[in-house]
Amino acid sequence: MINAGKMTESHHLLTIKPTKDGSTTLFSKKFDQHYHNPNGAVAESRHVFFETPGVPAALKCQDFITIFETGFGTGMNLLLVLEYLEKTGSPPAVIFNSVEAFPVSPEIAAQFDFGNNTFLNSSRQILSDIFGELQPGLNQFKVSNHLTFNLFAGFFDELFEQNAVSGKADFIFHDPFSPDANPDLWTVEVFKKLASLSKPDTVLSTYCAATSARAAMAAAGWYVARAPGALGKREMTVASLTSDKLVNFKRVSEKRLIERLERGDFRN
Ligand SMILES: C[S@@+](CC[C@H](N)C(=O)[O-])C[C@H]1O[C@@H](n2cnc3c(N)ncnc32)[C@H](O)[C@@H]1O
């Protein structure tokens, strides 16, 4: 079991970095990666996890929505859910489930800046409070009347070993750094675990467009499609267990990707 607070300084070595839309992100020395696109943290998250998979439309027409996120990081996606709920006439009840092995300290969270987004800036204290109260394992926070947040402070695999996720997700935000930096979270096994949290029409989205990642999704039973990427990136990826959910996107050939995976094309 990890010590949620102490992991940050000793293992993760984080620095705050500005991005081009005025919002900040973090840079992790451990993973040698930015948490978001340096061209715009807020803009990228909106595009990849909300607008492309259709979260705003679902918020308008469903009574109840569950989201699962791999990698809570700065917590920006939680605040974006809160912002989208504020803008929705009769908002549904939302459960936001996330997992984070290396939570940031409340002091770092207090320094996040969301650029010209006054709603996110005024909600920043929510993140400092969450990071301040976090205990190893499963934590639950009632963020608003409509938003319940469950954060598992620990590793992705532990979440499943401890059977700590309840309910099936409508949307999966797969955001655990790139396959090169964090290959353990881009395997067939991981996408099978994500499938076990999913409904037939769940949409999984990720900024990643790597063929090896798409092949792992396909081998785990996901239908996979390309979508236009955010902020200068050519492509991102969306996936679902139902092919009909991907009619607005350009499908890849799952069969061919699985053949390539089985042939060992993606082994280092
Ligand atoms: C790209 S960042 C997430 C960005 C985040 N969604 C945000 O909006 O700030 C990836 C996150 O995944 C976490 N992570 C990496 N490997 C993990 C693992 N095996 N289990 C749980 N969290 C992990 C990292 O600590 C990091 O916070």
The ligand as a Gaussian input file, in Angstrom:
#p B3LYP/6-31G(d) Opt

LIG

0 1
 C       -0.857000      12.087000     -18.101000
 S       -0.966000      12.088000     -16.364000
 C       -2.693000      12.246000     -16.046000
 C       -3.223000      13.593000     -16.339000
 C       -4.537000      13.827000     -15.654000
 N       -5.634000      13.081000     -16.232000
 C       -4.785000      15.305000     -15.594000
 O       -5.779000      15.785000     -16.162000
 O       -3.979000      15.968000     -14.980000
 C       -0.763000      10.353000     -15.997000
 C       -1.019000      10.027000     -14.550000
 O       -1.039000       8.604000     -14.398000
 C       -0.423000       8.277000     -13.175000
 N        0.018000       6.882000     -13.247000
 C        1.036000       6.392000     -13.994000
 N        1.123000       5.049000     -13.855000
 C        0.140000       4.682000     -12.994000
 C       -0.299000       3.429000     -12.459000
 N        0.306000       2.276000     -12.778000
 N       -1.342000       3.423000     -11.621000
 C       -1.977000       4.585000     -11.300000
 N       -1.611000       5.811000     -11.765000
 C       -0.572000       5.852000     -12.615000
 C        0.714000       9.276000     -13.074000
 O        1.175000       9.433000     -11.747000
 C        0.070000      10.553000     -13.616000
 O       -0.520000      11.318000     -12.616000

